[in-house]
Amino acid sequence: MYKMAVIGDKDSIYGFACLGIGIFPCEDEAQASKTLRELAKSGYGVIYVTESLFELLADDVEHYRDLPLPAIIPIPGVKGNTGIGMRNVSLSVEKAVGSDIIS
């Protein structure tokens, strides 16, 4: 059974603890990058990352994009939605279907 985690600023991720999801507060790129690598090595199947950090971790996320696990999914933080999540969904659909059927 795989575990789930969420990485981001404390205010954005604190509520996920109620759902039994591991929370990993990170405020900067270096700390978030290190945490992401450690979680990926530790058997986490799904890792949610706040959009603000997801953008900073583009190189790290790209490394895991073609691997089956972990699934790294951007989520909006308390500062709002930046559209990164929807762009990622659109890219995944385009890769799977061969055409961008969302936009």
MODELLER restraints for C-alpha pairs under 7 A, 6 or more apart:
rsr = mdl.restraints
at = mdl.atoms
rsr.add(forms.Gaussian(group=physical.xy_distance, feature=features.Distance(at['CA:2:A'], at['CA:43:A']), mean=6.20, stdev=0.5))
rsr.add(forms.Gaussian(group=physical.xy_distance, feature=features.Distance(at['CA:2:A'], at['CA:44:A']), mean=5.53, stdev=0.5))
rsr.add(forms.Gaussian(group=physical.xy_distance, feature=features.Distance(at['CA:2:A'], at['CA:45:A']), mean=5.03, stdev=0.5))
rsr.add(forms.Gaussian(group=physical.xy_distance, feature=features.Distance(at['CA:3:A'], at['CA:43:A']), mean=6.72, stdev=0.5))
rsr.add(forms.Gaussian(group=physical.xy_distance, feature=features.Distance(at['CA:3:A'], at['CA:44:A']), mean=4.60, stdev=0.5))
rsr.add(forms.Gaussian(group=physical.xy_distance, feature=features.Distance(at['CA:3:A'], at['CA:45:A']), mean=5.72, stdev=0.5))
rsr.add(forms.Gaussian(group=physical.xy_distance, feature=features.Distance(at['CA:3:A'], at['CA:46:A']), mean=6.86, stdev=0.5))
rsr.add(forms.Gaussian(group=physical.xy_distance, feature=features.Distance(at['CA:4:A'], at['CA:21:A']), mean=5.45, stdev=0.5))
rsr.add(forms.Gaussian(group=physical.xy_distance, feature=features.Distance(at['CA:4:A'], at['CA:22:A']), mean=6.30, stdev=0.5))
rsr.add(forms.Gaussian(group=physical.xy_distance, feature=features.Distance(at['CA:4:A'], at['CA:44:A']), mean=5.61, stdev=0.5))
rsr.add(forms.Gaussian(group=physical.xy_distance, feature=features.Distance(at['CA:4:A'], at['CA:45:A']), mean=6.09, stdev=0.5))
rsr.add(forms.Gaussian(group=physical.xy_distance, feature=features.Distance(at['CA:4:A'], at['CA:46:A']), mean=4.85, stdev=0.5))
rsr.add(forms.Gaussian(group=physical.xy_distance, feature=features.Distance(at['CA:4:A'], at['CA:47:A']), mean=5.80, stdev=0.5))
rsr.add(forms.Gaussian(group=physical.xy_distance, feature=features.Distance(at['CA:5:A'], at['CA:21:A']), mean=5.34, stdev=0.5))
rsr.add(forms.Gaussian(group=physical.xy_distance, feature=features.Distance(at['CA:5:A'], at['CA:22:A']), mean=4.45, stdev=0.5))
rsr.add(forms.Gaussian(group=physical.xy_distance, feature=features.Distance(at['CA:5:A'], at['CA:23:A']), mean=5.77, stdev=0.5))
rsr.add(forms.Gaussian(group=physical.xy_distance, feature=features.Distance(at['CA:5:A'], at['CA:44:A']), mean=6.97, stdev=0.5))
rsr.add(forms.Gaussian(group=physical.xy_distance, feature=features.Distance(at['CA:5:A'], at['CA:46:A']), mean=6.47, stdev=0.5))
rsr.add(forms.Gaussian(group=physical.xy_distance, feature=features.Distance(at['CA:5:A'], at['CA:47:A']), mean=4.84, stdev=0.5))
rsr.add(forms.Gaussian(group=physical.xy_distance, feature=features.Distance(at['CA:5:A'], at['CA:48:A']), mean=6.16, stdev=0.5))
rsr.add(forms.Gaussian(group=physical.xy_distance, feature=features.Distance(at['CA:6:A'], at['CA:13:A']), mean=6.59, stdev=0.5))
rsr.add(forms.Gaussian(group=physical.xy_distance, feature=features.Distance(at['CA:6:A'], at['CA:21:A']), mean=6.98, stdev=0.5))
rsr.add(forms.Gaussian(group=physical.xy_distance, feature=features.Distance(at['CA:6:A'], at['CA:22:A']), mean=6.27, stdev=0.5))
rsr.add(forms.Gaussian(group=physical.xy_distance, feature=features.Distance(at['CA:6:A'], at['CA:23:A']), mean=5.08, stdev=0.5))
rsr.add(forms.Gaussian(group=physical.xy_distance, feature=features.Distance(at['CA:6:A'], at['CA:24:A']), mean=6.08, stdev=0.5))
rsr.add(forms.Gaussian(group=physical.xy_distance, feature=features.Distance(at['CA:6:A'], at['CA:47:A']), mean=5.54, stdev=0.5))
rsr.add(forms.Gaussian(group=physical.xy_distance, feature=features.Distance(at['CA:6:A'], at['CA:48:A']), mean=4.45, stdev=0.5))
rsr.add(forms.Gaussian(group=physical.xy_distance, feature=features.Distance(at['CA:6:A'], at['CA:49:A']), mean=5.68, stdev=0.5))
rsr.add(forms.Gaussian(group=physical.xy_distance, feature=features.Distance(at['CA:7:A'], at['CA:23:A']), mean=6.29, stdev=0.5))
rsr.add(forms.Gaussian(group=physical.xy_distance, feature=features.Distance(at['CA:7:A'], at['CA:24:A']), mean=4.90, stdev=0.5))
rsr.add(forms.Gaussian(group=physical.xy_distance, feature=features.Distance(at['CA:7:A'], at['CA:25:A']), mean=5.79, stdev=0.5))
rsr.add(forms.Gaussian(group=physical.xy_distance, feature=features.Distance(at['CA:7:A'], at['CA:26:A']), mean=6.45, stdev=0.5))
rsr.add(forms.Gaussian(group=physical.xy_distance, feature=features.Distance(at['CA:7:A'], at['CA:48:A']), mean=6.19, stdev=0.5))
rsr.add(forms.Gaussian(group=physical.xy_distance, feature=features.Distance(at['CA:7:A'], at['CA:49:A']), mean=4.79, stdev=0.5))
rsr.add(forms.Gaussian(group=physical.xy_distance, feature=features.Distance(at['CA:7:A'], at['CA:50:A']), mean=6.51, stdev=0.5))
rsr.add(forms.Gaussian(group=physical.xy_distance, feature=features.Distance(at['CA:8:A'], at['CA:24:A']), mean=6.80, stdev=0.5))
rsr.add(forms.Gaussian(group=physical.xy_distance, feature=features.Distance(at['CA:8:A'], at['CA:25:A']), mean=5.24, stdev=0.5))
rsr.add(forms.Gaussian(group=physical.xy_distance, feature=features.Distance(at['CA:8:A'], at['CA:26:A']), mean=5.27, stdev=0.5))
rsr.add(forms.Gaussian(group=physical.xy_distance, feature=features.Distance(at['CA:8:A'], at['CA:27:A']), mean=6.85, stdev=0.5))
rsr.add(forms.Gaussian(group=physical.xy_distance, feature=features.Distance(at['CA:8:A'], at['CA:49:A']), mean=5.91, stdev=0.5))
rsr.add(forms.Gaussian(group=physical.xy_distance, feature=features.Distance(at['CA:8:A'], at['CA:50:A']), mean=5.13, stdev=0.5))
rsr.add(forms.Gaussian(group=physical.xy_distance, feature=features.Distance(at['CA:8:A'], at['CA:53:A']), mean=6.56, stdev=0.5))
rsr.add(forms.Gaussian(group=physical.xy_distance, feature=features.Distance(at['CA:9:A'], at['CA:25:A']), mean=5.28, stdev=0.5))
rsr.add(forms.Gaussian(group=physical.xy_distance, feature=features.Distance(at['CA:9:A'], at['CA:26:A']), mean=5.55, stdev=0.5))
rsr.add(forms.Gaussian(group=physical.xy_distance, feature=features.Distance(at['CA:9:A'], at['CA:27:A']), mean=5.62, stdev=0.5))
rsr.add(forms.Gaussian(group=physical.xy_distance, feature=features.Distance(at['CA:10:A'], at['CA:25:A']), mean=5.10, stdev=0.5))
rsr.add(forms.Gaussian(group=physical.xy_distance, feature=features.Distance(at['CA:11:A'], at['CA:78:A']), mean=6.83, stdev=0.5))
rsr.add(forms.Gaussian(group=physical.xy_distance, feature=features.Distance(at['CA:12:A'], at['CA:77:A']), mean=4.98, stdev=0.5))
rsr.add(forms.Gaussian(group=physical.xy_distance, feature=features.Distance(at['CA:12:A'], at['CA:78:A']), mean=5.17, stdev=0.5))
rsr.add(forms.Gaussian(group=physical.xy_distance, feature=features.Distance(at['CA:13:A'], at['CA:23:A']), mean=6.43, stdev=0.5))
rsr.add(forms.Gaussian(group=physical.xy_distance, feature=features.Distance(at['CA:14:A'], at['CA:23:A']), mean=6.89, stdev=0.5))
rsr.add(forms.Gaussian(group=physical.xy_distance, feature=features.Distance(at['CA:16:A'], at['CA:23:A']), mean=6.84, stdev=0.5))
rsr.add(forms.Gaussian(group=physical.xy_distance, feature=features.Distance(at['CA:17:A'], at['CA:23:A']), mean=6.22, stdev=0.5))
rsr.add(forms.Gaussian(group=physical.xy_distance, feature=features.Distance(at['CA:26:A'], at['CA:32:A']), mean=5.41, stdev=0.5))
rsr.add(forms.Gaussian(group=physical.xy_distance, feature=features.Distance(at['CA:29:A'], at['CA:53:A']), mean=6.77, stdev=0.5))
rsr.add(forms.Gaussian(group=physical.xy_distance, feature=features.Distance(at['CA:29:A'], at['CA:56:A']), mean=6.11, stdev=0.5))
rsr.add(forms.Gaussian(group=physical.xy_distance, feature=features.Distance(at['CA:29:A'], at['CA:57:A']), mean=6.76, stdev=0.5))
rsr.add(forms.Gaussian(group=physical.xy_distance, feature=features.Distance(at['CA:33:A'], at['CA:57:A']), mean=6.48, stdev=0.5))
rsr.add(forms.Gaussian(group=physical.xy_distance, feature=features.Distance(at['CA:33:A'], at['CA:60:A']), mean=6.82, stdev=0.5))
rsr.add(forms.Gaussian(group=physical.xy_distance, feature=features.Distance(at['CA:40:A'], at['CA:70:A']), mean=6.09, stdev=0.5))
rsr.add(forms.Gaussian(group=physical.xy_distance, feature=features.Distance(at['CA:44:A'], at['CA:70:A']), mean=6.22, stdev=0.5))
rsr.add(forms.Gaussian(group=physical.xy_distance, feature=features.Distance(at['CA:45:A'], at['CA:69:A']), mean=5.55, stdev=0.5))
rsr.add(forms.Gaussian(group=physical.xy_distance, feature=features.Distance(at['CA:45:A'], at['CA:70:A']), mean=4.44, stdev=0.5))
rsr.add(forms.Gaussian(group=physical.xy_distance, feature=features.Distance(at['CA:45:A'], at['CA:71:A']), mean=6.12, stdev=0.5))
rsr.add(forms.Gaussian(group=physical.xy_distance, feature=features.Distance(at['CA:46:A'], at['CA:70:A']), mean=5.35, stdev=0.5))
rsr.add(forms.Gaussian(group=physical.xy_distance, feature=features.Distance(at['CA:46:A'], at['CA:71:A']), mean=4.76, stdev=0.5))
rsr.add(forms.Gaussian(group=physical.xy_distance, feature=features.Distance(at['CA:46:A'], at['CA:72:A']), mean=6.05, stdev=0.5))
rsr.add(forms.Gaussian(group=physical.xy_distance, feature=features.Distance(at['CA:47:A'], at['CA:70:A']), mean=6.65, stdev=0.5))
rsr.add(forms.Gaussian(group=physical.xy_distance, feature=features.Distance(at['CA:47:A'], at['CA:71:A']), mean=6.10, stdev=0.5))
rsr.add(forms.Gaussian(group=physical.xy_distance, feature=features.Distance(at['CA:47:A'], at['CA:72:A']), mean=4.82, stdev=0.5))
rsr.add(forms.Gaussian(group=physical.xy_distance, feature=features.Distance(at['CA:47:A'], at['CA:73:A']), mean=6.25, stdev=0.5))
rsr.add(forms.Gaussian(group=physical.xy_distance, feature=features.Distance(at['CA:48:A'], at['CA:72:A']), mean=5.74, stdev=0.5))
rsr.add(forms.Gaussian(group=physical.xy_distance, feature=features.Distance(at['CA:48:A'], at['CA:73:A']), mean=4.74, stdev=0.5))
rsr.add(forms.Gaussian(group=physical.xy_distance, feature=features.Distance(at['CA:48:A'], at['CA:74:A']), mean=5.71, stdev=0.5))
rsr.add(forms.Gaussian(group=physical.xy_distance, feature=features.Distance(at['CA:48:A'], at['CA:75:A']), mean=6.46, stdev=0.5))
rsr.add(forms.Gaussian(group=physical.xy_distance, feature=features.Distance(at['CA:49:A'], at['CA:72:A']), mean=7.00, stdev=0.5))
rsr.add(forms.Gaussian(group=physical.xy_distance, feature=features.Distance(at['CA:49:A'], at['CA:73:A']), mean=6.08, stdev=0.5))
rsr.add(forms.Gaussian(group=physical.xy_distance, feature=features.Distance(at['CA:49:A'], at['CA:74:A']), mean=4.86, stdev=0.5))
rsr.add(forms.Gaussian(group=physical.xy_distance, feature=features.Distance(at['CA:49:A'], at['CA:75:A']), mean=5.97, stdev=0.5))
rsr.add(forms.Gaussian(group=physical.xy_distance, feature=features.Distance(at['CA:50:A'], at['CA:74:A']), mean=5.51, stdev=0.5))
rsr.add(forms.Gaussian(group=physical.xy_distance, feature=features.Distance(at['CA:50:A'], at['CA:75:A']), mean=4.83, stdev=0.5))
rsr.add(forms.Gaussian(group=physical.xy_distance, feature=features.Distance(at['CA:50:A'], at['CA:76:A']), mean=5.56, stdev=0.5))
rsr.add(forms.Gaussian(group=physical.xy_distance, feature=features.Distance(at['CA:50:A'], at['CA:77:A']), mean=5.37, stdev=0.5))
rsr.add(forms.Gaussian(group=physical.xy_distance, feature=features.Distance(at['CA:51:A'], at['CA:74:A']), mean=5.23, stdev=0.5))
rsr.add(forms.Gaussian(group=physical.xy_distance, feature=features.Distance(at['CA:51:A'], at['CA:75:A']), mean=5.52, stdev=0.5))
rsr.add(forms.Gaussian(group=physical.xy_distance, feature=features.Distance(at['CA:51:A'], at['CA:76:A']), mean=5.43, stdev=0.5))
rsr.add(forms.Gaussian(group=physical.xy_distance, feature=features.Distance(at['CA:51:A'], at['CA:77:A']), mean=6.54, stdev=0.5))
rsr.add(forms.Gaussian(group=physical.xy_distance, feature=features.Distance(at['CA:51:A'], at['CA:82:A']), mean=6.80, stdev=0.5))
rsr.add(forms.Gaussian(group=physical.xy_distance, feature=features.Distance(at['CA:51:A'], at['CA:84:A']), mean=6.39, stdev=0.5))
rsr.add(forms.Gaussian(group=physical.xy_distance, feature=features.Distance(at['CA:54:A'], at['CA:74:A']), mean=6.16, stdev=0.5))
rsr.add(forms.Gaussian(group=physical.xy_distance, feature=features.Distance(at['CA:74:A'], at['CA:84:A']), mean=6.98, stdev=0.5))
rsr.add(forms.Gaussian(group=physical.xy_distance, feature=features.Distance(at['CA:74:A'], at['CA:85:A']), mean=5.25, stdev=0.5))
rsr.add(forms.Gaussian(group=physical.xy_distance, feature=features.Distance(at['CA:75:A'], at['CA:85:A']), mean=6.36, stdev=0.5))
rsr.add(forms.Gaussian(group=physical.xy_distance, feature=features.Distance(at['CA:90:A'], at['CA:100:A']), mean=6.53, stdev=0.5))
rsr.add(forms.Gaussian(group=physical.xy_distance, feature=features.Distance(at['CA:90:A'], at['CA:102:A']), mean=6.11, stdev=0.5))
rsr.add(forms.Gaussian(group=physical.xy_distance, feature=features.Distance(at['CA:93:A'], at['CA:100:A']), mean=6.66, stdev=0.5))
rsr.add(forms.Gaussian(group=physical.xy_distance, feature=features.Distance(at['CA:94:A'], at['CA:100:A']), mean=4.62, stdev=0.5))
